[in-house]
Amino acid sequence: MLWGLENVPLRGHRDDGELSDEIGQGKFRALLHFHSSKKRSYLSKTTQNQLIECCHTIIMKNVINKVKEAKYYAVLADETTDASGKEQLKLNRVGLQVENLIGQSYDEGANMSEKFNGVQTRLKEIQPLAVYMHRSAHKLNLAVVKACSLSNVCNMMGVVGSVTNFVRDLAKRLELIKEAILEKHPKKKSVKLKNLSDTRWLERHDALLQFKELFDSIVLFLKEMDRSSPSSESANLLV
């Protein structure tokens, strides 16, 4: 349950045999070995899957009971893909009455939201009151992806990434940027520039906010770098 709450996978590359100090046996087995070196049973990947299925059953039962108490409900779902590549969505196997469904929301995938043959249309054929709404988070993501294709935005992202990489390349530069940050922002606790993540938009957002906040310190750092050890790279970044 703890790993589920923290969104941490249990399984590793080697899930069978006795507990050991070997790397790659997974979080579940590693935690048991950390707490005790005694011989334990029920450690196989099959048992782990059974424990996960038990947790799933209990959680699903509690959620369904709450939905039944509320009577009316809406469906918010992502498409899931099985091993054969077919996208599946289970909506009517949990004992809920479809006539109490009053809303539905999915991502941009045509098989889910398409108004002629998508899941939303088929559900509305069964329950006309199941109003469809596009997921706002996906709308935001689509807008961000589109915006990032604009030349000005691409150039800005490139400059921020180049400056960050330039700073982090050498220990001396890390020390100089720290001094520049503390000079302009003496109460600042974080004195290290964040990387622009390629996959996590939230982390990229935080990195851009930090870059904007520390812009005066970054300019001061680049000027000092260009003065003390002129290079085409620092000069280009400063421009």
C-alpha positions as CSV (number, residue, x, y, z in Angstrom):
1,M,0.0,0.0,0.0
2,L,2.9,2.4,0.8
3,W,4.5,1.9,-2.6
4,G,1.2,2.5,-4.2
5,L,0.6,5.7,-2.4
6,E,4.1,6.9,-3.4
7,N,3.7,5.6,-7.0
8,V,6.8,3.4,-6.6
9,P,7.1,0.1,-8.6
10,L,7.6,-3.1,-6.5
11,R,9.2,-5.3,-9.1
12,G,12.9,-5.5,-10.1
13,H,15.0,-7.3,-12.7
14,R,15.6,-10.3,-10.4
15,D,12.5,-11.3,-8.4
16,D,13.2,-14.9,-7.5
17,G,15.4,-16.7,-5.0
18,E,16.6,-15.7,-1.5
19,L,16.9,-12.2,-0.3
20,S,20.4,-10.7,-0.9
21,D,22.3,-7.5,-1.2
22,E,22.2,-7.9,-5.0
23,I,21.1,-4.7,-6.9
24,G,18.0,-5.0,-9.0
25,Q,15.8,-7.3,-6.9
26,G,13.1,-4.6,-6.6
27,K,11.8,-2.3,-3.9
28,F,9.6,-4.9,-2.2
29,R,12.4,-7.5,-1.7
30,A,15.1,-4.9,-0.9
31,L,12.9,-3.4,1.9
32,L,12.3,-6.8,3.4
33,H,16.0,-7.6,3.3
34,F,16.9,-4.2,4.9
35,H,14.6,-4.8,7.8
36,S,15.7,-8.4,8.5
37,S,18.2,-10.9,7.1
38,K,16.0,-13.9,8.3
39,K,14.8,-16.3,5.7
40,R,11.3,-15.3,4.4
41,S,8.6,-16.9,2.3
42,Y,6.2,-15.6,-0.3
43,L,8.7,-13.4,-2.1
44,S,8.3,-14.4,-5.7
45,K,7.0,-12.2,-8.5
46,T,3.8,-14.2,-8.5
47,T,3.2,-13.5,-4.9
48,Q,3.9,-9.8,-5.4
49,N,1.4,-9.7,-8.2
50,Q,-1.2,-11.4,-6.0
51,L,-0.6,-8.8,-3.3
52,I,-1.1,-6.0,-5.8
53,E,-4.3,-7.7,-7.0
54,C,-5.6,-7.9,-3.4
55,C,-4.9,-4.1,-3.0
56,H,-6.6,-3.4,-6.2
57,T,-9.7,-5.4,-5.2
58,I,-10.0,-3.6,-1.8
59,I,-9.4,-0.1,-3.3
60,M,-11.9,-0.8,-6.1
61,K,-14.5,-2.0,-3.7
62,N,-14.2,1.1,-1.5
63,V,-14.4,3.4,-4.5
64,I,-17.4,1.6,-5.9
65,N,-19.2,1.8,-2.6
66,K,-18.6,5.5,-2.3
67,V,-20.0,6.0,-5.9
68,K,-23.1,4.0,-5.1
69,E,-23.7,6.1,-2.0
70,A,-23.5,9.2,-4.1
71,K,-25.8,7.5,-6.8
72,Y,-24.8,9.8,-9.7
73,Y,-21.3,9.7,-11.1
74,A,-19.1,10.7,-13.9
75,V,-16.3,8.8,-15.7
76,L,-12.8,10.3,-16.0
77,A,-10.5,7.8,-17.8
78,D,-7.3,7.3,-19.8
79,E,-7.2,4.7,-22.4
80,T,-5.3,1.5,-21.6
81,T,-3.4,-0.7,-24.0
82,D,-3.1,-4.5,-23.6
83,A,-0.3,-6.7,-24.8
84,S,-1.9,-7.2,-28.2
85,G,-2.0,-3.5,-28.8
86,K,-5.8,-3.1,-28.5
87,E,-7.0,-0.2,-26.5
88,Q,-9.5,-1.2,-23.9
89,L,-11.6,0.7,-21.3
90,K,-13.7,-1.2,-18.7
91,L,-16.8,0.8,-17.8
92,N,-19.5,-1.7,-17.0
93,R,-17.9,-4.5,-15.1
94,V,-18.0,-3.0,-11.6
95,G,-21.7,-3.1,-10.7
96,L,-22.6,0.5,-11.4
97,Q,-25.9,1.4,-13.1
98,V,-25.3,3.2,-16.4
99,E,-28.5,5.2,-16.0
100,N,-26.8,7.1,-13.2
101,L,-23.9,8.2,-15.4
102,I,-24.1,11.9,-16.0
103,G,-20.7,12.8,-17.3
104,Q,-17.6,11.5,-19.1
105,S,-14.2,12.9,-19.9
106,Y,-11.2,11.5,-21.8
107,D,-8.1,12.5,-23.6
108,E,-7.7,13.7,-27.2
109,G,-7.5,10.1,-28.7
110,A,-10.0,9.6,-31.5
111,N,-11.0,6.2,-30.2
112,M,-12.1,7.9,-26.9
113,S,-13.4,11.3,-27.8
114,E,-14.3,11.1,-31.5
115,K,-17.9,12.2,-31.9
116,F,-18.9,9.5,-34.4
117,N,-17.3,6.3,-33.3
118,G,-15.5,7.1,-30.1
119,V,-16.3,5.8,-26.6
120,Q,-18.1,9.0,-25.7
121,T,-20.6,8.5,-28.5
122,R,-21.2,4.9,-27.7
123,L,-21.9,5.7,-24.1
124,K,-24.3,8.5,-25.1
125,E,-26.2,6.1,-27.2
126,I,-26.8,4.1,-24.0
127,Q,-27.1,7.0,-21.6
128,P,-27.9,10.3,-23.4
129,L,-27.3,12.3,-20.2
130,A,-23.7,11.4,-20.0
131,V,-22.3,14.8,-21.1
132,Y,-18.8,14.7,-22.6
133,M,-16.1,17.2,-21.6
134,H,-12.6,17.2,-22.9
135,R,-9.9,16.9,-20.1
136,S,-8.6,20.3,-19.3
137,A,-5.2,19.0,-18.4
138,H,-4.8,17.5,-21.9
139,K,-6.0,20.8,-23.5
140,L,-3.3,22.6,-21.5
141,N,-0.7,20.0,-22.6
142,L,-1.7,20.4,-26.3
143,A,-1.5,24.2,-26.0
144,V,2.0,24.0,-24.4
145,V,3.3,21.5,-27.0
146,K,2.0,23.8,-29.8
147,A,3.5,26.9,-28.2
148,C,6.9,25.2,-27.9
149,S,7.0,24.8,-31.6
150,L,7.0,28.6,-32.1
151,S,10.5,30.0,-33.1
152,N,10.6,32.6,-30.2
153,V,9.7,30.0,-27.6
154,C,12.2,27.5,-29.1
155,N,15.0,30.1,-29.0
156,M,14.2,31.0,-25.4
157,M,14.2,27.4,-24.3
158,G,17.5,26.9,-26.2
159,V,19.2,29.9,-24.4
160,V,18.0,28.7,-21.0
161,G,19.2,25.2,-21.6
162,S,22.6,26.4,-23.0
163,V,23.2,28.7,-20.0
164,T,22.3,26.0,-17.5
165,N,24.6,23.5,-19.2
166,F,27.4,26.1,-19.5
167,V,27.1,26.7,-15.7
168,R,27.1,23.1,-14.7
169,D,30.0,22.0,-16.9
170,L,32.7,23.1,-14.4
171,A,32.9,23.3,-10.7
172,K,34.4,26.8,-10.9
173,R,31.4,28.1,-12.8
174,L,29.1,26.6,-10.2
175,E,30.9,28.5,-7.5
176,L,30.8,31.7,-9.5
177,I,27.0,31.5,-10.1
178,K,26.5,30.8,-6.4
179,E,28.4,34.0,-5.6
180,A,26.4,36.0,-8.1
181,I,23.1,34.7,-6.8
182,L,24.0,35.5,-3.2
183,E,25.2,38.9,-4.2
184,K,21.8,39.8,-5.8
185,H,19.7,37.6,-3.6
186,P,21.4,37.2,-0.2
187,K,18.5,35.3,1.4
188,K,18.2,32.8,-1.4
189,K,18.6,29.2,-0.2
190,S,18.7,27.5,-3.6
191,V,21.8,28.6,-5.5
192,K,21.9,25.9,-8.2
193,L,20.2,26.3,-11.6
194,K,17.6,23.6,-12.4
195,N,17.9,21.6,-15.6
196,L,15.2,21.8,-18.3
197,S,13.6,18.4,-18.1
198,D,12.8,16.8,-21.4
199,T,9.9,14.8,-20.1
200,R,8.4,16.5,-17.0
201,W,6.6,19.8,-17.9
202,L,6.2,20.7,-14.2
203,E,10.0,20.5,-13.6
204,R,10.6,22.5,-16.8
205,H,8.1,25.1,-15.5
206,D,9.9,25.4,-12.2
207,A,13.3,25.7,-14.0
208,L,12.0,28.6,-16.1
209,L,10.5,30.4,-13.1
210,Q,13.8,30.1,-11.3
211,F,15.7,31.4,-14.4
212,K,13.5,34.4,-14.6
213,E,13.8,35.1,-10.9
214,L,17.6,34.8,-11.0
215,F,18.1,36.6,-14.4
216,D,20.0,39.5,-12.9
217,S,22.4,37.1,-11.1
218,I,22.8,35.1,-14.3
219,V,23.7,38.2,-16.3
220,L,26.2,39.2,-13.6
221,F,27.8,35.7,-13.7
222,L,28.1,35.8,-17.6
223,K,29.7,39.3,-17.5
224,E,32.2,38.1,-14.9
225,M,33.0,35.0,-16.9
226,D,33.5,37.1,-20.1
227,R,35.7,39.5,-18.2
228,S,37.9,37.0,-16.3
229,S,38.2,34.3,-19.0
230,P,36.8,35.5,-22.3
231,S,35.3,32.8,-24.5
232,S,33.0,32.8,-27.6
233,E,30.5,30.6,-25.7
234,S,30.1,33.0,-22.7
235,A,30.0,36.0,-25.0
236,N,27.3,34.4,-27.2
237,L,25.2,33.6,-24.2
238,L,25.6,37.1,-22.8
239,V,24.4,38.6,-26.1
